[in-house]
């Protein structure tokens, strides 16, 4: 089981923006880049357009909680960047969790096949 770490450097974010796939919803934009190894790395960005520090930090907290709620195990290697949009400040965390779940399914990071428990919540590539 490989760990989940954060993206720290500007060039890491730029690499995901350039080479990754993007998935858009009204609350968040998700960029996903498959890598060869090293586990899952994630980053969250919030611009000053969102609001002051309190609003930006709340958006980051909601996105981070939603991401970890949808990440039950860590199989596969991805770089994932979440970019908060203006409505992210005012939404409930369960709505953000649904958006992020949808993005991760579209990116095939998480595979939810059916509701009877088979292959539910597996991370894979």
Rosetta blueprint (number, residue, H / E / L):
1 X L
2 X L
3 X L
4 X E
5 X E
6 X E
7 X L
8 X L
9 X L
10 X H
11 X H
12 X H
13 X H
14 X H
15 X H
16 X H
17 X H
18 X H
19 X H
20 X L
21 X E
22 X E
23 X E
24 X E
25 X L
26 X L
27 X L
28 X E
29 X E
30 X E
31 X E
32 X E
33 X E
34 X E
35 X L
36 X L
37 X L
38 X L
39 X L
40 X E
41 X E
42 X E
43 X E
44 X E
45 X E
46 X L
47 X L
48 X L
49 X L
50 X L
51 X L
52 X L
53 X H
54 X H
55 X H
56 X H
57 X H
58 X H
59 X H
60 X H
61 X H
62 X H
63 X H
64 X H
65 X H
66 X H
67 X H
68 X H
69 X H
70 X L
71 X L
72 X L
73 X L
74 X L
75 X L
76 X L
77 X L
78 X E
79 X E
80 X E
81 X E
82 X E
83 X E
84 X E
85 X L
86 X H
87 X H
88 X H
89 X H
90 X L
91 X L
92 X L
93 X H
94 X H
95 X H
96 X H
97 X H
98 X H
99 X H
100 X H
101 X H
102 X H
103 X H
104 X H
105 X H
106 X H
107 X L
108 X L
109 X L
110 X E
111 X E
112 X L
113 X L
114 X L
115 X L
116 X L
117 X L
118 X L
119 X L
120 X L
121 X L
122 X E
123 X E
124 X L
125 X L
